Amino acid sequence: MKLLKAGPSPFVRKVLVTLHETDQYDAVEQVQVTASPLTPDPNLIAANPVGKIPALIRDDGPTLYDSRVICRFLDHRAQTGLYPEVRQFDTLTLEATADGIMDAAVLIVYEERFRPADKVSMEWIEGQWAKVSRALDAVSTRWMSHLHGRIDIGHIGMACALSYLDFRHDARKWRTGRDALAEWHAGFAARPSMIATEPDT
């Protein structure tokens, strides 16, 4: 299998952490591509027509894309229980919340990186950050008991989302007023799977 990835994408990191946590890291070749929303890599377009990463090319089936699809496939392949039947919909909702944080955080980066300076909308940026802030508050008030339970894909997604906020939006100080979530993240970030996948650029 080949995993198409680009830069410090939190969605790619989610897949990489899942590979580590399911003992499948060595089963996948990592291929660096360009994932610009303006000029995506032809190899990426060939694998995923919408030009987004990650994409997982398989020998025995069509390419899978979207981190949620890939992670579910990897968990099924390894039978590691990251999508536990007993709390399946709670787990999927927490994963979706983490992905929503990542989406908004990445869109802020894109707004500042790909628009001419005189066309960057601070109102739009603040609207995206408001999504992040509301999601973090929801996790802090509703999901801490879940995060302190057995590891599942919700844990992996949330850890990658919070680490991406540190990486790209550290000035926003997401930890302020969210001590329990910050403490949980510090513990999860110390896992070997997280340390091995820390972005360097």
TORLODO-451994 format. One record per atom (N, C-alpha, C): residue number from 1; atom name; y, x, z. Coordinates in nm, 4 decimals, always signed. Layout:
    i  at        py        px        pz
  NUM  CA         Y         X         Z
...
END
This chain:
    i  at        py        px        pz
    1   N   -0.1191   +0.0842   +0.0000
    1  CA   +0.0000   +0.0000   +0.0000
    1   C   +0.1244   +0.0879   +0.0000
    2   N   +0.2319   +0.0341   -0.0565
    2  CA   +0.3592   +0.1042   -0.0594
    2   C   +0.4678   +0.0143   -0.0030
    3   N   +0.5465   +0.0706   +0.0878
    3  CA   +0.6577   -0.0031   +0.1464
    3   C   +0.7880   +0.0476   +0.0870
    4   N   +0.8593   -0.0397   +0.0164
    4  CA   +0.9905   -0.0043   -0.0374
    4   C   +1.0936   -0.0251   +0.0728
    5   N   +1.1740   +0.0792   +0.0960
    5  CA   +1.2706   +0.0736   +0.2049
    5   C   +1.3984   +0.1414   +0.1615
    6   N   +1.5064   +0.1188   +0.2384
    6  CA   +1.6342   +0.1833   +0.2074
    6   C   +1.7152   +0.1970   +0.3350
    7   N   +1.7665   +0.3169   +0.3563
    7  CA   +1.8586   +0.3415   +0.4662
    7   C   +1.8074   +0.2952   +0.6015
    8   N   +1.9000   +0.2650   +0.6922
    8  CA   +1.8614   +0.2250   +0.8284
    8   C   +1.8482   +0.0731   +0.8447
    9   N   +1.7939   +0.0058   +0.7458
    9  CA   +1.7795   -0.1396   +0.7517
    9   C   +1.7024   -0.1829   +0.8761
   10   N   +1.7566   -0.2767   +0.9534
   10  CA   +1.6822   -0.3253   +1.0707
   10   C   +1.5581   -0.4035   +1.0302
   11   N   +1.5609   -0.4631   +0.9119
   11  CA   +1.4444   -0.5378   +0.8645
   11   C   +1.3304   -0.4426   +0.8285
   12   N   +1.3644   -0.3300   +0.7685
   12  CA   +1.2633   -0.2279   +0.7414
   12   C   +1.2098   -0.1721   +0.8725
   13   N   +1.2994   -0.1463   +0.9665
   13  CA   +1.2534   -0.0911   +1.0940
   13   C   +1.1573   -0.1868   +1.1633
   14   N   +1.1838   -0.3147   +1.1540
   14  CA   +1.0939   -0.4142   +1.2117
   14   C   +0.9525   -0.3994   +1.1556
   15   N   +0.9425   -0.3776   +1.0259
   15  CA   +0.8123   -0.3575   +0.9632
   15   C   +0.7508   -0.2259   +1.0096
   16   N   +0.8314   -0.1203   +1.0160
   16  CA   +0.7799   +0.0101   +1.0581
   16   C   +0.7290   +0.0058   +1.2026
   17   N   +0.8029   -0.0608   +1.2891
   17  CA   +0.7573   -0.0743   +1.4281
   17   C   +0.6277   -0.1536   +1.4323
   18   N   +0.6190   -0.2581   +1.3522
   18  CA   +0.4959   -0.3369   +1.3454
   18   C   +0.3795   -0.2525   +1.2972
   19   N   +0.4035   -0.1669   +1.1987
   19  CA   +0.2984   -0.0762   +1.1517
   19   C   +0.2490   +0.0135   +1.2647
   20   N   +0.3420   +0.0667   +1.3428
   20  CA   +0.3033   +0.1504   +1.4560
   20   C   +0.2253   +0.0704   +1.5596
   21   N   +0.2776   -0.0463   +1.5942
   21  CA   +0.2169   -0.1259   +1.7007
   21   C   +0.0794   -0.1797   +1.6623
   22   N   +0.0517   -0.1885   +1.5317
   22  CA   -0.0785   -0.2384   +1.4857
   22   C   -0.1691   -0.1260   +1.4345
   23   N   -0.1275   -0.0028   +1.4570
   23  CA   -0.2066   +0.1147   +1.4159
   23   C   -0.2354   +0.1167   +1.2662
   24   N   -0.1334   +0.0827   +1.1867
   24  CA   -0.1500   +0.0847   +1.0416
   24   C   -0.0477   +0.1753   +0.9728
   25   N   +0.0240   +0.2531   +1.0493
   25  CA   +0.1330   +0.3329   +0.9938
   25   C   +0.0853   +0.4239   +0.8807
   26   N   -0.0290   +0.4864   +0.8976
   26  CA   -0.0789   +0.5813   +0.7975
   26   C   -0.1394   +0.5124   +0.6753
   27   N   -0.1512   +0.3802   +0.6803
   27  CA   -0.2106   +0.3063   +0.5681
   27   C   -0.1078   +0.2709   +0.4616
   28   N   +0.0182   +0.3013   +0.4882
   28  CA   +0.1261   +0.2600   +0.3983
   28   C   +0.2102   +0.3808   +0.3577
   29   N   +0.2289   +0.3979   +0.2279
   29  CA   +0.3194   +0.4998   +0.1756
   29   C   +0.4615   +0.4434   +0.1737
   30   N   +0.5563   +0.5195   +0.2249
   30  CA   +0.6950   +0.4736   +0.2288
   30   C   +0.7709   +0.5275   +0.1079
   31   N   +0.8383   +0.4380   +0.0365
   31  CA   +0.9099   +0.4740   -0.0854
   31   C   +1.0571   +0.4356   -0.0688
   32   N   +1.1439   +0.5349   -0.0781
   32  CA   +1.2874   +0.5122   -0.0637
   32   C   +1.3454   +0.4584   -0.1946
   33   N   +1.4208   +0.3482   -0.1854
   33  CA   +1.4867   +0.2902   -0.3018
   33   C   +1.6324   +0.2629   -0.2671
   34   N   +1.7103   +0.2242   -0.3685
   34  CA   +1.8492   +0.1839   -0.3467
   34   C   +1.8539   +0.0325   -0.3379
   35   N   +1.9156   -0.0189   -0.2320
   35  CA   +1.9169   -0.1636   -0.2111
   35   C   +2.0584   -0.2205   -0.2099
   36   N   +2.1476   -0.1603   -0.2862
   36  CA   +2.2843   -0.2105   -0.2945
   36   C   +2.2850   -0.3529   -0.3492
   37   N   +2.3628   -0.4445   -0.2892
   37  CA   +2.3709   -0.5801   -0.3430
   37   C   +2.4373   -0.5854   -0.4797
   38   N   +2.5066   -0.4778   -0.5172
   38  CA   +2.5756   -0.4747   -0.6463
   38   C   +2.4900   -0.4111   -0.7554
   39   N   +2.4229   -0.3016   -0.7218
   39  CA   +2.3404   -0.2320   -0.8219
   39   C   +2.2060   -0.1938   -0.7607
   40   N   +2.1178   -0.2891   -0.7412
   40  CA   +1.9882   -0.2586   -0.6802
   40   C   +1.8997   -0.1746   -0.7715
   41   N   +1.8115   -0.1027   -0.7106
   41  CA   +1.7173   -0.0154   -0.7806
   41   C   +1.6256   -0.0982   -0.8718
   42   N   +1.6067   -0.0566   -0.9971
   42  CA   +1.5151   -0.1297   -1.0869
   42   C   +1.3739   -0.1412   -1.0307
   43   N   +1.3291   -0.0388   -0.9581
   43  CA   +1.1960   -0.0435   -0.8977
   43   C   +1.1878   -0.1527   -0.7910
   44   N   +1.2983   -0.1720   -0.7201
   44  CA   +1.3021   -0.2773   -0.6193
   44   C   +1.3039   -0.4148   -0.6856
   45   N   +1.3832   -0.4294   -0.7909
   45  CA   +1.3895   -0.5566   -0.8634
   45   C   +1.2536   -0.5933   -0.9203
   46   N   +1.1807   -0.4929   -0.9678
   46  CA   +1.0483   -0.5185   -1.0227
   46   C   +0.9528   -0.5710   -0.9158
   47   N   +0.9731   -0.5263   -0.7922
   47  CA   +0.8861   -0.5686   -0.6823
   47   C   +0.9333   -0.6990   -0.6195
   48   N   +1.0653   -0.7125   -0.6065
   48  CA   +1.1247   -0.8304   -0.5432
   48   C   +1.2427   -0.8758   -0.6284
   49   N   +1.2325   -0.9872   -0.6963
   49  CA   +1.3371   -1.0289   -0.7895
   49   C   +1.4741   -1.0505   -0.7260
   50   N   +1.4799   -1.0760   -0.5947
   50  CA   +1.6108   -1.0932   -0.5312
   50   C   +1.6691   -0.9600   -0.4849
   51   N   +1.5936   -0.8518   -0.5028
   51  CA   +1.6467   -0.7178   -0.4789
   51   C   +1.6688   -0.6811   -0.3338
   52   N   +1.5911   -0.7406   -0.2429
   52  CA   +1.6078   -0.7104   -0.1017
   52   C   +1.4898   -0.6304   -0.0491
   53   N   +1.5182   -0.5526   +0.0543
   53  CA   +1.4144   -0.4784   +0.1237
   53   C   +1.3885   -0.5457   +0.2587
   54   N   +1.2700   -0.5214   +0.3132
   54  CA   +1.1584   -0.4425   +0.2628
   54   C   +1.0731   -0.5223   +0.1641
   55   N   +0.9938   -0.4484   +0.0878
   55  CA   +0.8941   -0.5086   -0.0006
   55   C   +0.7666   -0.4278   +0.0132
   56   N   +0.6544   -0.4962   +0.0218
   56  CA   +0.5259   -0.4291   +0.0407
   56   C   +0.4399   -0.4508   -0.0839
   57   N   +0.4181   -0.3419   -0.1572
   57  CA   +0.3360   -0.3466   -0.2780
   57   C   +0.1907   -0.3264   -0.2378
   58   N   +0.1061   -0.4202   -0.2809
   58  CA   -0.0361   -0.4141   -0.2480
   58   C   -0.1198   -0.3892   -0.3738
   59   N   -0.2360   -0.3286   -0.3543
   59  CA   -0.3279   -0.3061   -0.4656
   59   C   -0.4078   -0.4308   -0.4988
   60   N   -0.4271   -0.5174   -0.3996
   60  CA   -0.5178   -0.6299   -0.4162
   60   C   -0.4480   -0.7658   -0.4126
   61   N   -0.3188   -0.7674   -0.4448
   61  CA   -0.2467   -0.8935   -0.4434
   61   C   -0.1020   -0.8728   -0.4813
   62   N   -0.0265   -0.9817   -0.4937
   62  CA   +0.1138   -0.9692   -0.5308
   62   C   +0.1954   -0.9015   -0.4223
   63   N   +0.3085   -0.8457   -0.4619
   63  CA   +0.3990   -0.7822   -0.3660
   63   C   +0.4499   -0.8849   -0.2650
   64   N   +0.4547   -0.8432   -0.1399
   64  CA   +0.5088   -0.9281   -0.0346
   64   C   +0.6505   -0.8824   -0.0025
   65   N   +0.7404   -0.9760   +0.0202
   65  CA   +0.8751   -0.9389   +0.0633
   65   C   +0.9281   -1.0372   +0.1649
   66   N   +1.0330   -0.9922   +0.2345
   66  CA   +1.0879   -1.0545   +0.3551
   66   C   +1.0079   -1.0002   +0.4740
   67   N   +1.0799   -0.9474   +0.5706
   67  CA   +1.0128   -0.8824   +0.6836
   67   C   +0.9219   -0.9791   +0.7582
   68   N   +0.9586   -1.1073   +0.7638
   68  CA   +0.8743   -1.2033   +0.8349
   68   C   +0.7389   -1.2188   +0.7668
   69   N   +0.7409   -1.2223   +0.6348
   69  CA   +0.6150   -1.2348   +0.5605
   69   C   +0.5313   -1.1082   +0.5767
   70   N   +0.5951   -0.9930   +0.5618
   70  CA   +0.5223   -0.8657   +0.5704
   70   C   +0.4622   -0.8456   +0.7089
   71   N   +0.5414   -0.8718   +0.8124
   71  CA   +0.4905   -0.8514   +0.9486
   71   C   +0.3749   -0.9465   +0.9794
   72   N   +0.3855   -1.0688   +0.9310
   72  CA   +0.2768   -1.1645   +0.9530
   72   C   +0.1498   -1.1167   +0.8821
   73   N   +0.1661   -1.0655   +0.7607
   73  CA   +0.0516   -1.0120   +0.6867
   73   C   -0.0109   -0.8951   +0.7605
   74   N   +0.0721   -0.8021   +0.8078
   74  CA   +0.0197   -0.6839   +0.8763
   74   C   -0.0526   -0.7213   +1.0047
   75   N   +0.0015   -0.8172   +1.0773
   75  CA   -0.0644   -0.8621   +1.1991
   75   C   -0.1985   -0.9279   +1.1672
   76   N   -0.2008   -1.0092   +1.0627
   76  CA   -0.3255   -1.0737   +1.0219
   76   C   -0.4284   -0.9696   +0.9780
   77   N   -0.3803   -0.8702   +0.9067
   77  CA   -0.4707   -0.7642   +0.8566
   77   C   -0.5346   -0.6874   +0.9712
   78   N   -0.4582   -0.6634   +1.0778
   78  CA   -0.5080   -0.5833   +1.1893
   78   C   -0.5621   -0.6680   +1.3042
   79   N   -0.5338   -0.7999   +1.2978
   79  CA   -0.5804   -0.8915   +1.4035
   79   C   -0.5337   -0.8447   +1.5421
   80   N   -0.4021   -0.8202   +1.5523
   80  CA   -0.3479   -0.7676   +1.6777
   80   C   -0.2766   -0.8723   +1.7630
   81   N   -0.2643   -0.9942   +1.7157
   81  CA   -0.2120   -1.1014   +1.7996
   81   C   -0.0625   -1.1012   +1.8223
   82   N   +0.0141   -1.0495   +1.7270
   82  CA   +0.1599   -1.0515   +1.7422
   82   C   +0.2181   -1.1906   +1.7180
   83   N   +0.1360   -1.2820   +1.6681
   83  CA   +0.1766   -1.4219   +1.6501
   83   C   +0.0788   -1.5091   +1.7291
   84   N   +0.0878   -1.5070   +1.8608
   84  CA   -0.0119   -1.5743   +1.9455
   84   C   -0.0099   -1.7254   +1.9264
   85   N   -0.1272   -1.7816   +1.9100
   85  CA   -0.1400   -1.9260   +1.8872
   85   C   -0.0825   -2.0069   +2.0028
   86   N   -0.0986   -1.9552   +2.1236
   86  CA   -0.0591   -2.0316   +2.2415
   86   C   +0.0913   -2.0551   +2.2487
   87   N   +0.1706   -1.9644   +2.1941
   87  CA   +0.3160   -1.9830   +2.1947
   87   C   +0.3739   -1.9480   +2.0571
   88   N   +0.3037   -1.9929   +1.9546
   88  CA   +0.3376   -1.9560   +1.8178
   88   C   +0.4803   -1.9933   +1.7801
   89   N   +0.5204   -2.1158   +1.8103
   89  CA   +0.6514   -2.1606   +1.7637
   89   C   +0.7658   -2.1004   +1.8462
   90   N   +0.7397   -2.0717   +1.9721
   90  CA   +0.8387   -1.9974   +2.0506
   90   C   +0.8578   -1.8582   +1.9910
   91   N   +0.7465   -1.7941   +1.9579
   91  CA   +0.7513   -1.6597   +1.9010
   91   C   +0.8255   -1.6587   +1.7677
   92   N   +0.7950   -1.7564   +1.6819
   92  CA   +0.8608   -1.7638   +1.5515
   92   C   +1.0094   -1.7920   +1.5652
   93   N   +1.0472   -1.8731   +1.6636
   93  CA   +1.1887   -1.9029   +1.6840
   93   C   +1.2635   -1.7808   +1.7340
   94   N   +1.2027   -1.7050   +1.8245
   94  CA   +1.2676   -1.5830   +1.8726
   94   C   +1.2792   -1.4817   +1.7590
   95   N   +1.1767   -1.4717   +1.6756
   95  CA   +1.1840   -1.3827   +1.5599
   95   C   +1.2968   -1.4255   +1.4667
   96   N   +1.3091   -1.5558   +1.4425
   96  CA   +1.4161   -1.6062   +1.3562
   96   C   +1.5534   -1.5781   +1.4161
   97   N   +1.5654   -1.5877   +1.5481
   97  CA   +1.6919   -1.5558   +1.6150
   97   C   +1.7268   -1.4084   +1.5950
   98   N   +1.6283   -1.3221   +1.6104
   98  CA   +1.6502   -1.1785   +1.5880
   98   C   +1.6912   -1.1525   +1.4438
   99   N   +1.6242   -1.2175   +1.3498
   99  CA   +1.6588   -1.1987   +1.2090
   99   C   +1.7996   -1.2498   +1.1796
  100   N   +1.8391   -1.3572   +1.2466
  100  CA   +1.9748   -1.4085   +1.2283
  100   C   +2.0801   -1.3091   +1.2770
  101   N   +2.0510   -1.2414   +1.3873
  101  CA   +2.1410   -1.1367   +1.4371
  101   C   +2.1501   -1.0239   +1.3352
  102   N   +2.0352   -0.9823   +1.2828
  102  CA   +2.0341   -0.8756   +1.1827
  102   C   +2.1120   -0.9165   +1.0586
  103   N   +2.0891   -1.0377   +1.0111
  103  CA   +2.1588   -1.0864   +0.8914
  103   C   +2.3097   -1.0755   +0.9074
  104   N   +2.3603   -1.1303   +1.0180
  104  CA   +2.5046   -1.1305   +1.0401
  104   C   +2.5584   -0.9885   +1.0552
  105   N   +2.4848   -0.9039   +1.1263
  105  CA   +2.5296   -0.7658   +1.1481
  105   C   +2.5331   -0.6874   +1.0176
  106   N   +2.4333   -0.7084   +0.9314
  106  CA   +2.4309   -0.6406   +0.8026
  106   C   +2.5424   -0.6920   +0.7119
  107   N   +2.5690   -0.8212   +0.7159
  107  CA   +2.6748   -0.8782   +0.6316
  107   C   +2.8121   -0.8232   +0.6689
  108   N   +2.8327   -0.7940   +0.7970
  108  CA   +2.9586   -0.7308   +0.8378
  108   C   +2.9715   -0.5935   +0.7725
  109   N   +2.8626   -0.5174   +0.7757
  109  CA   +2.8628   -0.3850   +0.7115
  109   C   +2.8916   -0.3980   +0.5630
  110   N   +2.8277   -0.4939   +0.4967
  110  CA   +2.8480   -0.5132   +0.3532
  110   C   +2.9921   -0.5529   +0.3222
  111   N   +3.0501   -0.6378   +0.4054
  111  CA   +3.1879   -0.6815   +0.3822
  111   C   +3.2832   -0.5628   +0.3834
  112   N   +3.2606   -0.4722   +0.4753
  112  CA   +3.3493   -0.3566   +0.4891
  112   C   +3.3182   -0.2470   +0.3864
  113   N   +3.1941   -0.2420   +0.3410
  113  CA   +3.1526   -0.1337   +0.2536
  113   C   +3.1708   -0.1650   +0.1055
  114   N   +3.1482   -0.2882   +0.0665
  114  CA   +3.1437   -0.3206   -0.0754
  114   C   +3.2648   -0.3968   -0.1276
  115   N   +3.3520   -0.4427   -0.0410
  115  CA   +3.4733   -0.5084   -0.0876
  115   C   +3.5900   -0.4104   -0.0881
  116   N   +3.6825   -0.4231   -0.1829
  116  CA   +3.8051   -0.3428   -0.1761
  116   C   +3.8761   -0.3697   -0.0429
  117   N   +3.9398   -0.2670   +0.0098
  117  CA   +4.0013   -0.2779   +0.1428
  117   C   +4.0971   -0.3955   +0.1534
  118   N   +4.1697   -0.4251   +0.0463
  118  CA   +4.2676   -0.5328   +0.0534
  118   C   +4.2049   -0.6722   +0.0426
  119   N   +4.0739   -0.6763   +0.0188
  119  CA   +4.0060   -0.8054   +0.0086
  119   C   +3.9086   -0.8315   +0.1229
  120   N   +3.8971   -0.7361   +0.2148
  120  CA   +3.8097   -0.7549   +0.3308
  120   C   +3.8663   -0.8656   +0.4188
  121   N   +3.7831   -0.9604   +0.4548
  121  CA   +3.8257   -1.0739   +0.5367
  121   C   +3.7863   -1.0519   +0.6821
  122   N   +3.8837   -1.0235   +0.7657
  122  CA   +3.8552   -1.0069   +0.9076
  122   C   +3.8122   -1.1391   +0.9699
  123   N   +3.8638   -1.2472   +0.9192
  123  CA   +3.8232   -1.3785   +0.9702
  123   C   +3.6739   -1.4011   +0.9449
  124   N   +3.6300   -1.3633   +0.8263
  124  CA   +3.4886   -1.3782   +0.7922
  124   C   +3.4031   -1.2855   +0.8782
  125   N   +3.4498   -1.1621   +0.8985
  125  CA   +3.3772   -1.0667   +0.9828
  125   C   +3.3628   -1.1209   +1.1243
  126   N   +3.4723   -1.1744   +1.1789
  126  CA   +3.4658   -1.2273   +1.3143
  126   C   +3.3749   -1.3497   +1.3214
  127   N   +3.3690   -1.4249   +1.2124
  127  CA   +3.2776   -1.5377   +1.2078
  127   C   +3.1323   -1.4928   +1.2140
  128   N   +3.1024   -1.3829   +1.1449
  128  CA   +2.9671   -1.3280   +1.1512
  128   C   +2.9355   -1.2757   +1.2910
  129   N   +3.0340   -1.2076   +1.3517
  129  CA   +3.0081   -1.1560   +1.4856
  129   C   +2.9916   -1.2703   +1.5862
  130   N   +3.0598   -1.3804   +1.5645
  130  CA   +3.0434   -1.4961   +1.6524
  130   C   +2.8986   -1.5454   +1.6505
  131   N   +2.8353   -1.5396   +1.5334
  131  CA   +2.6936   -1.5756   +1.5246
  131   C   +2.6098   -1.4827   +1.6115
  132   N   +2.6374   -1.3538   +1.6018
  132  CA   +2.5656   -1.2553   +1.6821
  132   C   +2.5844   -1.2846   +1.8307
  133   N   +2.7080   -1.3058   +1.8701
  133  CA   +2.7390   -1.3271   +2.0109
  133   C   +2.6709   -1.4526   +2.0659
  134   N   +2.6743   -1.5611   +1.9890
  134  CA   +2.6090   -1.6841   +2.0339
  134   C   +2.4580   -1.6648   +2.0470
  135   N   +2.4002   -1.5924   +1.9516
  135  CA   +2.2564   -1.5673   +1.9570
  135   C   +2.2202   -1.4824   +2.0788
  136   N   +2.3002   -1.3801   +2.1062
  136  CA   +2.2738   -1.2959   +2.2222
  136   C   +2.2837   -1.3755   +2.3519
  137   N   +2.3812   -1.4639   +2.3597
  137  CA   +2.3947   -1.5485   +2.4786
  137   C   +2.2744   -1.6398   +2.4940
  138   N   +2.2270   -1.6938   +2.3823
  138  CA   +2.1097   -1.7815   +2.3871
  138   C   +1.9869   -1.7057   +2.4352
  139   N   +1.9679   -1.5849   +2.3827
  139  CA   +1.8529   -1.5043   +2.4253
  139   C   +1.8634   -1.4716   +2.5739
  140   N   +1.9833   -1.4382   +2.6178
  140  CA   +2.0046   -1.4003   +2.7581
  140   C   +1.9764   -1.5155   +2.8541
  141   N   +2.0035   -1.6369   +2.8093
  141  CA   +1.9888   -1.7523   +2.8993
  141   C   +1.8571   -1.8274   +2.8826
  142   N   +1.7929   -1.8146   +2.7654
  142  CA   +1.6743   -1.8973   +2.7381
  142   C   +1.5458   -1.8197   +2.7129
  143   N   +1.5562   -1.6905   +2.6791
  143  CA   +1.4401   -1.6214   +2.6272
  143   C   +1.3940   -1.5022   +2.7098
  144   N   +1.4570   -1.4767   +2.8229
  144  CA   +1.4201   -1.3566   +2.8971
  144   C   +1.2776   -1.3638   +2.9511
  145   N   +1.2329   -1.4823   +2.9925
  145  CA   +1.0955   -1.4921   +3.0427
  145   C   +0.9955   -1.4607   +2.9316
  146   N   +1.0263   -1.5036   +2.8088
  146  CA   +0.9397   -1.4727   +2.6953
  146   C   +0.9392   -1.3218   +2.6693
  147   N   +1.0552   -1.2598   +2.6733
  147  CA   +1.0636   -1.1166   +2.6464
  147   C   +0.9903   -1.0335   +2.7507
  148   N   +0.9731   -1.0895   +2.8700
  148  CA   +0.9001   -1.0159   +2.9738
  148   C   +0.7504   -1.0451   +2.9699
  149   N   +0.7070   -1.1222   +2.8694
  149  CA   +0.5654   -1.1499   +2.8534
  149   C   +0.4991   -1.0502   +2.7603
  150   N   +0.3775   -1.0822   +2.7190
  150  CA   +0.3003   -0.9954   +2.6314
  150   C   +0.3742   -0.9736   +2.4994
  151   N   +0.3696   -0.8519   +2.4482
  151  CA   +0.4445   -0.8184   +2.3273
  151   C   +0.3993   -0.9032   +2.2086
  152   N   +0.4968   -0.9538   +2.1361
  152  CA   +0.4709   -1.0249   +2.0116
  152   C   +0.5818   -0.9893   +1.9131
  153   N   +0.5814   -1.0553   +1.7977
  153  CA   +0.6786   -1.0200   +1.6936
  153   C   +0.8212   -1.0512   +1.7359
  154   N   +0.8389   -1.1460   +1.8283
  154  CA   +0.9733   -1.1744   +1.8791
  154   C   +1.0320   -1.0550   +1.9519
  155   N   +0.9486   -0.9864   +2.0297
  155  CA   +0.9937   -0.8660   +2.0994
  155   C   +1.0373   -0.7590   +1.9995
  156   N   +0.9520   -0.7369   +1.8985
  156  CA   +0.9811   -0.6330   +1.7999
  156   C   +1.1094   -0.6655   +1.7242
  157   N   +1.1225   -0.7888   +1.6799
  157  CA   +1.2428   -0.8274   +1.6066
  157   C   +1.3685   -0.8128   +1.6894
  158   N   +1.3636   -0.8594   +1.8148
  158  CA   +1.4830   -0.8533   +1.8995
  158   C   +1.5195   -0.7089   +1.9313
  159   N   +1.4220   -0.6252   +1.9568
  159  CA   +1.4505   -0.4839   +1.9859
  159   C   +1.5161   -0.4166   +1.8661
  160   N   +1.4675   -0.4464   +1.7462
  160  CA   +1.5258   -0.3862   +1.6257
  160   C   +1.6661   -0.4391   +1.6008
  161   N   +1.6877   -0.5670   +1.6292
  161  CA   +1.8209   -0.6250   +1.6124
  161   C   +1.9215   -0.5609   +1.7073
  162   N   +1.8836   -0.5475   +1.8330
  162  CA   +1.9751   -0.4895   +1.9320
  162   C   +2.0012   -0.3423   +1.9024
  163   N   +1.8986   -0.2723   +1.8591
  163  CA   +1.9179   -0.1306   +1.8254
  163   C   +2.0096   -0.1149   +1.7044
  164   N   +2.0027   -0.2091   +1.6114
  164  CA   +2.0928   -0.2033   +1.4960
  164   C   +2.2373   -0.2286   +1.5386
  165   N   +2.2568   -0.3169   +1.6358
  165  CA   +2.3924   -0.3370   +1.6882
  165   C   +2.4459   -0.2075   +1.7487
  166   N   +2.3599   -0.1352   +1.8177
  166  CA   +2.4013   -0.0046   +1.8715
  166   C   +2.4373   +0.0913   +1.7586
  167   N   +2.3580   +0.0889   +1.6535
  167  CA   +2.3730   +0.1845   +1.5446
  167   C   +2.4980   +0.1587   +1.4611
  168   N   +2.5253   +0.0324   +1.4291
  168  CA   +2.6357   -0.0005   +1.3391
  168   C   +2.7568   -0.0649   +1.4068
  169   N   +2.7375   -0.1236   +1.5234
  169  CA   +2.8464   -0.2004   +1.5842
  169   C   +2.8621   -0.1676   +1.7325
  170   N   +2.8464   -0.0404   +1.7639
  170  CA   +2.8513   +0.0000   +1.9040
  170   C   +2.9837   -0.0354   +1.9710
  171   N   +3.0919   -0.0340   +1.8941
  171  CA   +3.2241   -0.0645   +1.9516
  171   C   +3.2334   -0.2073   +2.0022
  172   N   +3.1438   -0.2930   +1.9584
  172  CA   +3.1460   -0.4339   +2.0017
  172   C   +3.0913   -0.4522   +2.1434
  173   N   +3.0187   -0.3520   +2.1942
  173  CA   +2.9690   -0.3535   +2.3326
  173   C   +2.8914   -0.4817   +2.3640
  174   N   +2.7832   -0.5038   +2.2905
  174  CA   +2.7067   -0.6277   +2.3067
  174   C   +2.6474   -0.6426   +2.4466
  175   N   +2.6310   -0.5331   +2.5214
  175  CA   +2.5692   -0.5402   +2.6536
  175   C   +2.6585   -0.6063   +2.7588
  176   N   +2.7880   -0.6102   +2.7356
  176  CA   +2.8816   -0.6622   +2.8355
  176   C   +2.8457   -0.8062   +2.8732
  177   N   +2.8195   -0.8265   +3.0015
  177  CA   +2.7851   -0.9590   +3.0504
  177   C   +2.6422   -0.9999   +3.0236
  178   N   +2.5611   -0.9087   +2.9703
  178  CA   +2.4211   -0.9410   +2.9377
  178   C   +2.3293   -0.8336   +2.9970
  179   N   +2.3393   -0.8148   +3.1259
  179  CA   +2.2696   -0.7053   +3.1927
  179   C   +2.1179   -0.7145   +3.1790
  180   N   +2.0636   -0.8342   +3.1934
  180  CA   +1.9176   -0.8488   +3.1880
  180   C   +1.8652   -0.8143   +3.0490
  181   N   +1.9347   -0.8587   +2.9462
  181  CA   +1.8934   -0.8278   +2.8094
  181   C   +1.9072   -0.6786   +2.7815
  182   N   +2.0147   -0.6193   +2.8313
  182  CA   +2.0357   -0.4753   +2.8131
  182   C   +1.9248   -0.3953   +2.8813
  183   N   +1.8845   -0.4386   +3.0007
  183  CA   +1.7780   -0.3689   +3.0726
  183   C   +1.6453   -0.3828   +2.9984
  184   N   +1.6194   -0.5028   +2.9476
  184  CA   +1.4956   -0.5214   +2.8707
  184   C   +1.4948   -0.4314   +2.7473
  185   N   +1.6067   -0.4263   +2.6771
  185  CA   +1.6135   -0.3455   +2.5552
  185   C   +1.5915   -0.1980   +2.5858
  186   N   +1.6478   -0.1502   +2.6941
  186  CA   +1.6309   -0.0099   +2.7305
  186   C   +1.4837   +0.0227   +2.7502
  187   N   +1.4114   -0.0684   +2.8123
  187  CA   +1.2691   -0.0455   +2.8331
  187   C   +1.1903   -0.0482   +2.7035
  188   N   +1.2192   -0.1472   +2.6179
  188  CA   +1.1442   -0.1589   +2.4931
  188   C   +1.1784   -0.0442   +2.3986
  189   N   +1.3030   -0.0009   +2.3998
  189  CA   +1.3462   +0.1079   +2.3109
  189   C   +1.2772   +0.2393   +2.3431
  190   N   +1.2162   +0.2477   +2.4610
  190  CA   +1.1460   +0.3696   +2.5006
  190   C   +1.0016   +0.3713   +2.4512
  191   N   +0.9574   +0.2634   +2.3877
  191  CA   +0.8209   +0.2613   +2.3346
  191   C   +0.8081   +0.3643   +2.2221
  192   N   +0.6912   +0.4262   +2.2075
  192  CA   +0.6724   +0.5255   +2.1006
  192   C   +0.7050   +0.4711   +1.9618
  193   N   +0.6745   +0.3438   +1.9370
  193  CA   +0.7012   +0.2848   +1.8051
  193   C   +0.8498   +0.2785   +1.7746
  194   N   +0.9310   +0.2572   +1.8774
  194  CA   +1.0760   +0.2527   +1.8582
  194   C   +1.1337   +0.3931   +1.8427
  195   N   +1.0851   +0.4846   +1.9228
  195  CA   +1.1338   +0.6221   +1.9150
  195   C   +1.1009   +0.6828   +1.7784
  196   N   +0.9817   +0.6535   +1.7289
  196  CA   +0.9379   +0.7106   +1.6003
  196   C   +1.0156   +0.6554   +1.4813
  197   N   +1.0819   +0.5415   +1.4990
  197  CA   +1.1502   +0.4768   +1.3864
  197   C   +1.3016   +0.4762   +1.4001
  198   N   +1.3541   +0.5550   +1.4911
  198  CA   +1.4996   +0.5600   +1.5079
  198   C   +1.5653   +0.6096   +1.3796
  199   N   +1.6695   +0.5394   +1.3339
  199  CA   +1.7389   +0.5844   +1.2113
  199   C   +1.8182   +0.7105   +1.2389
  200   N   +1.8317   +0.7937   +1.1365
  200  CA   +1.9075   +0.9186   +1.1530
  200   C   +2.0356   +0.9204   +1.0712
  201   N   +2.0551   +0.8187   +0.9832
  201  CA   +2.1793   +0.8122   +0.9055
  201   C   +2.2285   +0.6700   +0.8997
END
